[in-house]
Amino acid sequence: MMAEVAQSIIPTKHHWEFNAADGLIAAFAMFPNGRQMVTGSSHKTLRLWDLQTGAVPKKMKGHHSAVKAVAVLVSGDSRLIASGDENG
């Protein structure tokens, strides 16, 4: 008897390896449009990723320790990114 192969629930067009050159990625959040993602790293930064190209159009600094949580908040035309680090 042959085992069945599971199929992906979410179809994907690209395969990207997300590598934050400035530390380990510890948290991520997807934008509702499925075209962008934000990551938080161990080196106190956030990166906004374009999931169509794999590019990083924006890198954000300001945390004093490793970023451990990120969230994307969307309301109408407003898009906000919330983040938290090891020290709260």
C-alpha positions as CSV (number, residue, x, y, z in Angstrom):
1,M,0.0,0.0,0.0
2,M,1.4,3.4,-1.0
3,A,1.3,6.3,1.4
4,E,-0.6,9.4,0.3
5,V,1.3,12.6,-0.2
6,A,-0.1,15.6,1.6
7,Q,-0.8,18.6,-0.6
8,S,-0.2,22.2,0.5
9,I,-3.4,24.0,1.6
10,I,-1.9,27.4,0.6
11,P,-0.6,27.5,-3.0
12,T,2.8,29.1,-3.2
13,K,4.5,30.7,-6.2
14,H,7.9,31.3,-4.6
15,H,10.3,29.7,-2.2
16,W,12.3,32.2,-0.2
17,E,14.8,31.6,2.6
18,F,14.4,34.5,5.0
19,N,17.8,35.3,6.5
20,A,18.2,38.4,8.6
21,A,21.9,39.2,8.1
22,D,21.8,41.0,11.4
23,G,20.6,38.1,13.7
24,L,18.2,35.2,14.1
25,I,14.6,35.8,13.1
26,A,12.7,35.4,16.3
27,A,9.2,36.6,15.3
28,F,7.2,37.3,12.1
29,A,3.8,38.5,11.0
30,M,2.1,38.5,7.6
31,F,0.2,41.4,6.2
32,P,-3.4,40.5,5.2
33,N,-2.7,41.1,1.5
34,G,-0.2,38.2,1.6
35,R,2.4,40.3,-0.2
36,Q,4.4,41.5,2.8
37,M,5.8,40.1,6.0
38,V,7.6,41.8,8.9
39,T,10.3,40.0,11.0
40,G,11.9,40.7,14.3
41,S,15.5,39.7,15.0
42,S,17.9,38.9,17.8
43,H,19.9,42.0,16.8
44,K,17.1,44.5,17.8
45,T,15.7,45.2,14.3
46,L,12.5,44.8,12.3
47,R,12.6,44.1,8.5
48,L,9.7,44.5,6.1
49,W,9.9,41.9,3.3
50,D,8.3,42.0,-0.1
51,L,7.1,38.4,-0.6
52,Q,6.9,38.8,-4.4
53,T,10.6,39.7,-4.9
54,G,12.2,38.7,-1.6
55,A,13.5,42.3,-1.2
56,V,13.7,44.2,2.1
57,P,12.4,47.7,1.3
58,K,12.6,48.8,4.9
59,K,14.7,48.0,7.9
60,M,13.7,49.5,11.3
61,K,15.9,50.0,14.3
62,G,15.0,51.2,17.8
63,H,14.8,48.3,20.2
64,H,17.2,47.9,23.0
65,S,17.2,44.1,23.1
66,A,16.1,41.1,20.9
67,V,12.7,41.5,19.2
68,K,10.5,38.7,20.4
69,A,7.0,39.7,19.1
70,V,5.6,41.5,16.0
71,A,2.1,42.1,14.9
72,V,0.5,43.9,11.9
73,L,-2.5,46.1,12.5
74,V,-4.6,47.1,9.6
75,S,-7.5,49.6,9.7
76,G,-8.8,51.1,6.5
77,D,-5.8,52.6,4.7
78,S,-3.6,52.6,7.9
79,R,-1.0,49.9,8.4
80,L,0.8,49.7,11.7
81,I,3.5,47.4,13.0
82,A,3.7,46.7,16.7
83,S,6.7,45.0,18.2
84,G,8.1,44.0,21.6
85,D,11.5,43.0,22.8
86,E,13.0,40.9,25.6
87,N,12.7,43.8,28.0
88,G,9.1,44.4,27.3
